[in-house]
């Protein structure tokens, strides 16, 4: 599995969802300051704590050994 590193994102009140990932906390703090200064809104630096992922399903081969049952035919 690939190493997943801690990251930070910036959220501004009444703004859109965060989309920029900062791998250096200081960079996120600078961006939060910039947005707060520009918009006059409170901004927050969000830090990743943990994550989840679903493993890829495993493909399994199986044998087919019996014939399908035959349906009875109408005798007309």
N, C-alpha and C positions, 0 to 999 in steps of 0.2 A: 504494500500500500504506500502511496506517496505521502511524504511528510506534509502535514498541514500546519502552517505557522499562524501564530496569533496576529490579529489585525485590528484596526480601528476604523470606524465610520463616523460621519458627522450627521446629526439630525437637527433640523431647525423646526421650532414649534410652528404649526400650521403650514408646514412645507411638504414637499414630496418625500417619498421614501428614499433613504440613503442608497446610493448606487456606487459611490467611489470607495474603493478599498485602499486604506493607507497601511503600509507595512511598518511605518515608523510613527510612533505615538506623537512625536513633536510635530510632524507634518499634519496630522489630524487636528491637533490643537491650533496650529496656525490657520488652518482652513476654517475651523469653528469661529475663531476670532474674526477672520475676514468676513464671513457670512453675517455674524452678529453686528459687526460694524456697518456693513452695507445695508442690511435689512431692518436693523433695530429690534430684531426678534431674539429670544433666548435660543441658544444652540447648545447641543450636548455632544460630547465625544463618547461614542459607544465602543466598548471593548468586547472582542469575542471571548467567550468563556469555554464553550464546547460546541460540538456539532454532531449531526447524525447523518448516516448514509445507509442506503439499502444496497446490499450486495447484489451483483448481477446474478440472475437465476442460473442454476446449473442445468445444462442440457444432458439428459440421460437417455441412452439407447435401450429399447426393450424389444423382446422377441414376440412375434405373433405366431402361435402354434396351432390354433384351432380354426376351423372354418366357421363362418357365421351360420347360425341356424337358418334353415330354409323355412319360409312361411308356407303353411298349407295352402294349396290351390283349391279354389271352388270347383266342385265337380258338376258343372253345368254344360 
